[in-house]
Amino acid sequence: MENLTVTIAKQNDFQNTYLIGFKGNFDGGIMKNIKELQAIIDEATPKMTLIFEFSELNFLNSYAIGHMVSWHNQLSEKEGQILITGSNKNIEDIFSILGINNLFKTYPDVATALATLK
């Protein structure tokens, strides 16, 4: 299995917005890989937007889903949101089956997601 790599880039043209790139497999045992992301969420300011870019994400499991729902809840308390871009059909199907597809707005690419923030 391919280890998860997470990249974080503040979007300077958009207030309180970060682009989070995921590459590999998002599954158990990767806490060190998401430590910086968790810190950003723990210290979230009101109306923060995180854009999760999934075009290079191969796999996610219940561990990942649990984190995503928790992150959604944390950000929602501060009127923040998670937008998802580049997800594949398998990920979309998992979200739909679990009934959490309504928690996250999805977009085909980062540019489209950013356009909704203007």
C-alpha positions as CSV (number, residue, x, y, z in Angstrom):
1,M,0.0,0.0,0.0
2,E,1.1,3.5,-0.8
3,N,1.7,5.7,2.2
4,L,-0.4,8.8,2.5
5,T,1.3,12.1,1.7
6,V,-0.5,15.3,2.7
7,T,0.4,18.7,1.3
8,I,-1.0,21.9,2.8
9,A,-1.0,25.3,1.0
10,K,-2.6,28.5,2.3
11,Q,-4.6,30.2,-0.5
12,N,-3.4,33.8,-0.1
13,D,-6.0,35.1,-2.5
14,F,-8.8,33.6,-0.4
15,Q,-9.2,34.6,3.2
16,N,-8.9,31.7,5.7
17,T,-8.7,29.0,3.0
18,Y,-6.3,26.1,2.6
19,L,-5.7,23.6,-0.2
20,I,-5.0,20.1,1.2
21,G,-3.6,17.6,-1.3
22,F,-3.9,13.9,-0.5
23,K,-1.8,11.3,-2.3
24,G,-1.8,7.6,-1.6
25,N,-3.9,5.6,0.8
26,F,-5.8,7.3,3.7
27,D,-6.1,4.5,6.2
28,G,-5.2,3.7,9.8
29,G,-1.7,4.3,11.2
30,I,-1.1,7.6,9.5
31,M,-1.5,10.0,12.3
32,K,2.0,11.5,11.8
33,N,1.0,12.3,8.2
34,I,-2.1,14.3,9.2
35,K,-0.7,15.9,12.3
36,E,-0.2,19.4,10.7
37,L,-3.7,19.2,9.2
38,Q,-5.2,18.2,12.5
39,A,-3.4,21.2,14.1
40,I,-5.0,23.6,11.5
41,I,-8.4,22.2,12.2
42,D,-7.9,22.3,16.0
43,E,-6.9,26.0,15.7
44,A,-9.6,26.8,13.1
45,T,-10.8,30.4,12.9
46,P,-14.4,31.3,12.0
47,K,-15.5,30.5,8.4
48,M,-12.4,28.5,7.5
49,T,-12.5,26.6,4.3
50,L,-10.5,23.5,3.6
51,I,-10.3,22.2,0.0
52,F,-9.5,18.5,0.0
53,E,-7.9,17.6,-3.3
54,F,-8.4,13.9,-3.9
55,S,-7.3,13.4,-7.5
56,E,-4.2,11.4,-6.3
57,L,-6.0,9.7,-3.4
58,N,-6.2,5.9,-4.1
59,F,-8.1,4.7,-1.1
60,L,-9.8,5.7,2.1
61,N,-11.3,3.5,4.8
62,S,-13.5,3.9,7.8
63,Y,-10.6,5.4,9.7
64,A,-10.4,8.2,7.2
65,I,-14.1,8.7,7.0
66,G,-14.2,9.0,10.8
67,H,-11.6,11.8,10.7
68,M,-13.4,13.6,7.8
69,V,-16.7,13.6,9.7
70,S,-15.0,14.8,12.9
71,W,-13.2,17.6,10.9
72,H,-16.5,18.5,9.3
73,N,-18.1,18.8,12.7
74,Q,-15.2,20.8,14.2
75,L,-15.3,23.3,11.3
76,S,-19.1,23.5,11.2
77,E,-19.1,24.7,14.8
78,K,-17.2,27.8,13.5
79,E,-19.2,28.1,10.3
80,G,-16.4,26.5,8.3
81,Q,-16.5,24.0,5.6
82,I,-14.7,21.2,3.7
83,L,-14.9,21.2,-0.1
84,I,-13.8,18.1,-2.0
85,T,-12.3,18.2,-5.5
86,G,-11.0,15.5,-7.8
87,S,-12.6,12.5,-6.1
88,N,-13.1,9.3,-8.0
89,K,-16.3,7.3,-8.4
90,N,-15.3,4.8,-5.6
91,I,-14.9,7.6,-3.1
92,E,-18.2,9.2,-4.2
93,D,-19.9,5.8,-3.9
94,I,-18.5,5.3,-0.3
95,F,-19.8,8.7,0.7
96,S,-23.2,8.0,-0.8
97,I,-23.5,4.5,0.8
98,L,-22.6,5.9,4.2
99,G,-25.0,8.8,3.7
100,I,-22.4,11.5,4.3
101,N,-22.3,12.9,0.8
102,N,-24.4,15.8,1.9
103,L,-21.7,16.8,4.5
104,F,-19.2,17.8,1.8
105,K,-19.7,19.9,-1.3
106,T,-17.8,18.3,-4.2
107,Y,-16.3,19.9,-7.3
108,P,-14.5,18.5,-10.3
109,D,-11.4,20.6,-9.7
110,V,-9.8,23.1,-7.4
111,A,-10.4,26.1,-9.8
112,T,-14.2,25.4,-9.7
113,A,-14.2,25.1,-5.9
114,L,-12.3,28.3,-5.6
115,A,-14.6,30.1,-8.0
116,T,-17.5,29.4,-5.6
117,L,-15.7,31.3,-2.8
118,K,-15.5,34.6,-4.7
